[in-house]
Amino acid sequence: MATQRIGFVALLWGAALWGQHGTPAKASPAEYPVHVMAGDLGLGAEYLVHSFSAGRQTFVAPRYLVVEVAVFPAKGQAVELGAGQFLLRINGKPKDVLQSEAPAFVAASLKYPDWEGSRGLQTEVGLGPVTIGRPPTVGRFPGDSREPQPRMPPGAPDQNPAGLEREENLTAPEAVVDAALPEGRATGPVSGHLYFPYRGKVKSLKSLELIFQLGGKQTVLRLF
């Protein structure tokens, strides 16, 4: 079983690097329940408790607090994005800060309920984004949709101008990766889910603050 889990995580890690499509960004930061400007950069966020979605499908990640975040670079500008730039502060306590977890490990926790990959509370806030090389994807048969495709950076021109939703039915582990915030260089609006490991009771949460770090500066979005 342990070998099977390691293999599963390895596969999901590769999928996480290739398959983070994110969520459809709304028209402006103001359309999100919480929004703020960080200089010329617009930020929007919505606290989703334990739920996340991909297309028309909705799932629950009981061991995680889920936040949908959207980033709006100024026209003609670009920003490097990584999930590590976002932290979640609980009840206003400086030491109770959660680091977002890699989608592959969130997927593993959904696949195996007794998975212990979560890191829990973090005490250091000064963490930055991490860039990891992306491995090639090999198709299983001629014409397989999983064959290597050009990977467009976040905010690139829409490759689906008709706005059609992906119709494939994803499993929860696949969907948690698919809906994660895309990482990399964003030249236009980009949005997706962040997953923060949390084993406590939701009713014990008195306040939540999403912290965004960029260029040595922090921007705080008070979720509630």
Residue pairs with C-beta under 8 A, 6 or more apart in sequence:
5 108
5 112
5 115
8 108
8 111
8 112
9 104
9 105
9 108
9 117
12 103
12 104
12 107
12 108
12 173
12 177
13 102
13 104
14 135
14 137
15 104
15 107
15 174
15 177
16 102
16 103
16 104
16 107
16 177
16 180
17 132
17 134
17 135
18 134
18 135
18 137
18 151
19 174
19 177
19 178
20 103
20 177
20 178
20 180
20 181
20 182
20 183
20 192
21 166
21 178
21 179
21 182
21 192
22 154
22 179
22 180
22 181
22 182
22 190
22 191
22 192
22 193
23 53
23 54
23 68
23 179
23 191
23 192
23 193
24 191
25 70
25 72
25 189
25 190
25 191
26 32
26 44
26 70
26 191
28 42
28 44
28 72
29 35
29 36
29 37
29 42
29 43
29 44
29 70
29 72
30 44
31 44
32 44
32 45
32 46
32 68
32 70
33 45
33 46
33 47
33 223
34 44
34 45
34 46
34 47
34 210
34 221
34 222
34 223
35 42
35 43
35 44
35 45
35 221
36 42
36 43
36 219
36 220
36 221
37 43
38 212
38 214
38 217
38 219
40 73
40 74
40 77
41 71
41 72
41 73
41 74
41 79
41 214
42 71
42 72
43 69
43 70
43 71
43 72
43 212
43 219
43 221
44 69
44 70
44 72
44 191
45 67
45 68
45 69
45 70
45 210
45 221
45 223
46 67
46 68
47 65
47 66
47 67
47 208
47 223
47 224
48 66
48 67
48 68
48 193
49 65
49 66
49 202
50 60
50 61
50 62
50 64
50 65
50 66
50 202
51 58
51 59
51 60
51 61
51 66
52 58
52 59
52 60
52 61
52 66
52 175
52 176
52 179
52 193
52 195
53 59
53 175
53 179
54 166
54 170
54 174
54 175
54 176
54 178
54 179
55 165
55 166
55 167
55 168
55 170
56 165
57 169
57 170
57 175
59 110
59 172
59 175
59 176
61 106
61 109
61 110
61 172
61 176
61 195
63 109
63 118
63 197
63 198
63 199
64 101
64 106
64 109
64 118
64 195
64 196
64 197
64 198
65 88
65 98
65 195
65 196
65 198
65 208
66 193
66 194
66 195
66 196
67 86
67 88
67 193
67 194
67 196
67 210
67 223
68 191
68 192
68 193
68 194
69 86
69 181
69 191
69 192
69 193
69 194
69 210
69 212
70 189
70 190
70 191
71 79
71 81
71 186
71 189
71 190
71 191
72 189
73 79
73 155
73 186
73 187
73 188
73 189
77 187
78 155
78 185
78 186
78 187
79 185
79 186
79 214
80 129
80 184
80 185
80 186
81 129
81 154
81 181
81 182
81 183
81 184
81 185
81 186
81 190
82 128
82 129
82 130
82 131
82 183
83 100
83 102
83 129
83 180
83 181
83 183
83 194
84 99
84 100
84 127
84 128
84 129
84 130
85 128
85 129
85 212
85 213
85 214
86 100
86 181
86 194
86 210
86 211
86 212
86 213
87 97
87 98
87 99
87 100
87 122
87 125
87 127
87 210
87 211
87 213
88 97
88 98
88 100
88 194
88 196
88 208
88 209
88 210
88 211
89 96
89 97
89 98
89 208
89 209
89 211
89 220
90 96
90 97
90 98
90 198
90 205
90 207
90 208
91 205
91 206
91 207
92 206
92 207
92 209
94 125
95 121
95 123
96 121
97 121
97 122
97 123
97 125
97 211
98 120
98 121
98 122
98 196
98 197
98 198
99 119
99 122
99 127
99 196
100 194
100 195
100 196
101 117
101 118
101 119
101 195
101 196
101 197
103 176
103 177
103 180
103 195
104 177
105 115
105 117
105 118
106 176
106 177
106 195
107 172
107 173
107 174
107 176
107 177
108 115
108 117
108 173
109 115
109 117
109 118
110 172
110 173
110 176
111 173
118 197
118 199
119 197
120 197
120 199
125 211
125 213
125 218
126 213
127 213
128 213
129 183
131 183
131 184
134 151
136 148
137 146
137 147
137 148
137 149
138 146
138 147
138 148
139 146
139 147
139 148
140 146
152 159
153 184
153 185
153 186
153 187
154 182
154 183
154 184
154 185
154 186
154 187
154 188
154 190
155 185
155 186
155 187
155 188
155 189
155 190
156 187
156 188
170 178
176 193
176 195
179 192
179 193
180 192
180 193
180 194
180 195
181 190
181 191
181 192
181 193
181 194
182 190
182 192
207 222
207 223
207 224
208 222
208 223
208 224
209 220
209 221
209 222
209 223
210 220
210 221
210 223
211 218
211 219
211 220
211 221
212 218
212 219
212 220
212 221
